[in-house]
């Protein structure tokens, strides 16, 4: 049992040494949280896929598991086994202890954990979902504190070749999980909409979109000549200019970045410090 109020945050880097903006955004959000809120704390990054690094559950209080490239389907690798063992141990720990561990799962991590827990189907999409997309709340999503301050729908960066669909309602009830959001409405496409956020437990939350995305940083990134060319060549000119317009809108990505992960961190810190000083 810790005797002080110092928070320790572990970031599980799932990018497998692939060049990305996600880790920069996550580091920035955590640093801003620790500095602006005058909270005594620190964070450390663990390269899960490339170096098979897994944080020690007893050492850290809060965990953020990133997005990443490639397939979230069974890899049968040592890092995947160790990662799922860690997730299972975290849930078991929270069932047994008053002082909880908190975890946020992003995109690739979200998809992997949904598959591992049997909460839904994870399949390859017919085409890549890429851009700044509307996210629609459903049911319990309207009462979810993490979304307080966001409009309906709100907007988020989406970048994925896979999807979580066909929620297993029986398994969700057994686990105590709640599906909270769906992807954009596509009335002209006869396909099930993907589930974009799940509250796995009072301490564990996940999104299939990227709430860490920094609108200003990503705008600079996609205004670079090579990145602009890649998006236009891959997704078309209309998609590129739609994304640029939405990245530059203060009521879209800037707002989502300022609300979701900061709300998660605030809540976790409040709960942990309340127990620590009791």
C-alpha positions in Angstrom: 0.0 0.0 0.0 1.4 3.4 -1.0 1.8 6.0 1.7 1.9 9.1 -0.4 -0.2 10.7 -3.2 2.3 10.3 -6.0 0.6 8.9 -9.1 2.5 6.6 -11.5 1.2 6.3 -15.0 2.3 3.6 -17.5 1.8 4.1 -21.3 1.7 0.8 -23.2 3.1 1.6 -26.6 1.5 -0.7 -29.2 2.9 0.9 -32.3 5.7 -1.7 -32.8 8.3 1.0 -33.6 6.0 2.3 -36.4 6.2 6.1 -37.0 3.1 7.7 -35.6 1.5 10.8 -34.1 -0.4 8.9 -31.4 2.4 8.5 -28.9 3.4 12.2 -29.1 -0.3 13.1 -28.4 -0.5 10.7 -25.4 2.7 12.0 -23.9 1.5 15.6 -24.4 -1.8 14.9 -22.7 -0.2 13.2 -19.7 2.4 15.9 -19.3 -0.2 18.6 -19.5 -2.4 16.8 -16.9 0.5 16.5 -14.4 1.6 20.1 -14.9 -1.7 22.0 -15.1 -3.3 20.2 -12.2 -0.3 20.3 -9.9 -0.4 16.6 -9.3 2.6 14.8 -8.0 3.3 12.1 -10.5 5.3 10.7 -13.3 4.9 8.4 -16.4 6.9 5.8 -18.2 6.5 4.3 -21.7 6.6 0.5 -22.3 7.3 -0.8 -25.9 4.9 -3.8 -25.8 5.1 -5.2 -29.2 8.7 -4.5 -30.3 10.4 -5.1 -27.0 7.9 -7.3 -25.2 7.8 -4.8 -22.3 4.9 -5.0 -19.8 4.6 -2.6 -16.8 4.5 -4.0 -13.3 0.9 -3.8 -12.1 1.9 -3.1 -8.5 4.1 -0.2 -9.4 1.6 1.9 -11.5 -1.8 3.3 -10.8 -3.0 4.4 -14.3 -2.4 2.7 -17.7 -3.0 4.1 -21.2 -2.7 1.5 -24.0 -2.2 3.0 -27.4 -3.4 2.4 -30.9 -1.2 0.7 -33.4 -0.7 -0.7 -36.9 -1.6 -4.2 -38.2 -4.2 -6.7 -37.3 -5.8 -7.0 -33.9 -6.7 -10.6 -34.6 -4.8 -13.5 -33.0 -1.0 -13.1 -33.4 0.0 -16.0 -31.2 3.1 -14.1 -30.1 4.7 -13.8 -26.7 3.9 -10.1 -26.4 0.3 -10.8 -27.1 0.1 -13.5 -24.4 1.9 -11.3 -21.9 -0.4 -8.3 -22.8 -3.6 -10.4 -22.2 -2.2 -11.8 -19.0 -1.7 -8.2 -17.9 -5.2 -7.2 -18.8 -6.7 -10.2 -17.0 -4.6 -9.6 -13.9 -5.7 -5.9 -13.8 -9.4 -6.9 -13.8 -8.8 -9.6 -11.2 -6.9 -7.1 -9.0 -9.8 -4.6 -9.1 -12.2 -7.3 -8.0 -10.0 -8.0 -5.0 -8.7 -4.6 -3.8 -10.3 -1.3 -2.6 -7.5 0.7 -4.3 -8.2 0.2 -8.0 -6.1 0.3 -11.2 -7.3 2.5 -14.1 -6.9 1.8 -17.7 -7.7 3.5 -21.0 -7.7 1.4 -24.3 -7.3 3.1 -27.7 -8.2 1.7 -31.1 -5.9 -1.3 -31.6 -5.8 -2.0 -27.9 -9.6 -1.6 -27.7 -10.1 -4.1 -30.5 -7.7 -6.6 -29.0 -9.3 -6.5 -25.6 -12.8 -6.8 -27.0 -11.7 -9.9 -28.9 -9.9 -11.4 -25.9 -12.9 -10.9 -23.5 -15.4 -12.2 -26.1 -17.5 -9.0 -25.9 -18.0 -8.6 -29.7 -16.8 -9.6 -33.1 -13.6 -8.1 -34.5 -13.3 -8.3 -38.2 -11.5 -6.6 -41.1 -13.5 -3.8 -42.8 -14.3 -3.8 -46.5 -12.4 -0.5 -46.7 -10.3 1.7 -44.4 -12.1 4.2 -42.2 -10.0 7.3 -42.2 -10.6 10.9 -41.3 -12.4 13.1 -38.7 -15.7 11.3 -38.2 -18.9 11.9 -36.2 -19.4 9.6 -33.2 -23.0 9.0 -32.0 -23.8 8.2 -28.4 -26.3 5.5 -27.6 -28.1 4.4 -24.4 -25.7 4.6 -21.5 -23.4 6.8 -23.5 -25.6 9.9 -22.7 -24.8 9.5 -19.0 -21.1 8.7 -19.3 -19.1 11.2 -17.4 -16.1 11.0 -19.8 -18.3 12.5 -22.6 -19.6 15.4 -20.5 -19.1 18.6 -22.4 -19.2 17.1 -25.8 -22.0 17.7 -28.4 -24.1 15.0 -30.0 -22.6 13.9 -32.2 -19.0 14.7 -31.3 -16.1 14.3 -33.7 -12.9 12.2 -33.4 -10.0 11.0 -35.6 -10.7 7.5 -37.0 -8.1 5.4 -38.6 -8.6 1.7 -38.8 -8.8 -1.3 -41.1 -10.7 -3.4 -38.5 -13.9 -3.0 -36.6 -15.7 -4.1 -33.4 -19.3 -5.1 -34.2 -22.0 -7.6 -33.2 -21.8 -7.1 -29.4 -22.4 -10.2 -27.4 -25.2 -8.9 -25.1 -25.0 -12.0 -22.8 -21.2 -11.7 -22.3 -21.5 -7.9 -21.9 -24.0 -8.3 -19.1 -21.9 -11.0 -17.4 -18.9 -8.8 -17.5 -20.7 -5.6 -16.5 -19.7 -3.8 -19.7 -21.7 -1.1 -21.5 -21.5 -0.2 -25.2 -21.7 3.6 -25.4 -21.2 4.9 -29.0 -21.6 4.0 -32.6 -19.8 5.1 -35.8 -21.4 7.5 -38.2 -24.8 6.6 -39.7 -24.6 5.2 -43.2 -28.2 4.6 -44.4 -27.1 3.8 -47.9 -24.8 1.0 -46.7 -26.5 -2.2 -45.4 -23.7 -3.0 -42.9 -23.8 -3.0 -39.1 -22.3 0.1 -37.5 -19.2 -0.4 -35.4 -19.2 0.1 -31.7 -16.8 3.0 -30.9 -16.6 3.1 -27.1 -17.2 0.6 -24.3 -17.0 1.0 -20.5 -15.5 -2.3 -19.6 -15.8 -1.6 -15.8 -15.9 1.4 -13.5 -12.1 1.6 -13.9 -11.5 0.5 -17.5 -12.6 2.5 -20.6 -11.9 2.2 -24.3 -12.5 3.8 -27.6 -12.1 2.6 -31.2 -11.4 6.1 -32.3 -8.4 8.3 -31.3 -9.3 10.7 -28.5 -5.7 11.6 -28.0 -5.4 13.3 -31.4 -4.0 16.8 -31.2 -5.8 19.0 -33.8 -3.0 21.5 -34.2 -0.3 19.0 -34.4 -2.2 16.8 -36.8 -3.1 19.8 -38.9 0.6 20.6 -39.3 1.4 16.9 -40.0 -1.2 16.6 -42.8 -0.3 19.9 -44.4 3.1 18.5 -45.1 3.5 17.8 -48.9 4.2 14.1 -48.6 1.4 13.5 -46.1 -1.1 15.5 -48.2 -0.1 13.5 -51.3 -0.5 10.2 -49.4 -4.0 11.0 -48.1 -5.2 12.3 -51.6 -3.7 9.3 -53.4 -5.1 6.8 -50.8 -8.5 8.3 -49.8 -9.2 11.1 -52.4 -9.1 14.8 -52.5 -12.5 15.3 -51.0 -11.6 13.3 -47.9 -8.4 15.2 -47.5 -10.1 18.7 -47.5 -12.9 17.4 -45.3 -10.3 16.2 -42.7 -8.3 19.5 -42.9 -11.5 21.5 -42.4 -12.6 19.4 -39.4 -9.1 19.5 -37.8 -9.2 23.3 -37.9 -12.6 23.5 -36.3 -12.4 24.3 -32.5 -15.7 22.5 -31.8 -14.5 19.2 -33.2 -11.1 17.5 -32.5 -9.8 20.3 -30.3 -12.8 19.8 -28.0 -12.6 16.0 -28.0 -8.9 16.0 -27.2 -9.6 18.4 -24.3 -12.4 16.3 -22.8 -12.1 12.6 -23.0 -8.6 11.5 -21.8 -8.3 14.5 -19.4 -11.7 13.5 -17.9 -10.5 9.9 -17.5 -7.2 11.1 -15.8 -9.0 13.6 -13.5 -11.5 10.9 -12.3 -8.7 8.3 -11.8 -6.6 10.7 -9.8 -9.5 11.8 -7.7 -10.4 8.2 -6.9 -6.9 7.1 -6.2 -6.0 10.1 -4.0 -9.2 9.7 -2.1 -8.2 6.2 -1.2 -4.6 7.1 -0.6 -5.3 9.7 2.0 -8.1 7.9 3.7 
